[in-house]
Amino acid sequence: MPDVIIPGPAGRLEGRYSPSEDPTAPVALILHAHPLGGGHMENPLVEMMYDSFRKRNFATLRFNFRGVGRSQGSYDQGLGELSDAATVLDWVQGYNATARYCWVAGHSFGAWVGMQLLMRRPEIAGFVSVAPPTNMYDFTFLAPCPASGIIVHGGADKIVPADDVERVMSKVRVQKGIEIKRDIIPDANHLFTEHLPELERRMNTYLDERIPLVEKERSERQITGKR
């Protein structure tokens, strides 16, 4: 799990990277919560998501957005942070040029950035969004959503009420064959303070179900392409 320093748009970006022994292994990028709200890559929730993909032999990377930890620069209203995420994805793909596909996972602000990134990067085949801040940011850019994924929210979230997430995400259009699963953990707050094991269980259940389908869909496309 080596520390890495990545040249970013506003200076160096601090990260943690776990390479895979498989040169064709997929890539996973993990994004933390709001930089001005105490979000950082060492948060237990972020580490849990990182470990979930690492244990599945993904080439996995988490990093601090600009202005957090040893990352240079300062908060940039989400625009710079999206550029940070795109730059870091480029970096990890540079070391994994034969990766089969990518996943992105994020918490709160990081979920918003991650879902913007998947709209711009067709190689992203799946996503995990935990407590997306639908009452703080516009999600109409998901028009339509190009990849399947899961949204997990806390039923006792006082920062982003679960009803608001449901209202916004129920209106999101998706491409043909794409499904966004929505899952609520009762009594969990925005940080899943007392419910991290349950969040991990539900996330892992989804990944165990979804990743084999992604692999199957990829194989079928390759076969069709050969024809």
Disulfide bonds with the S-S distance in Angstrom:
none
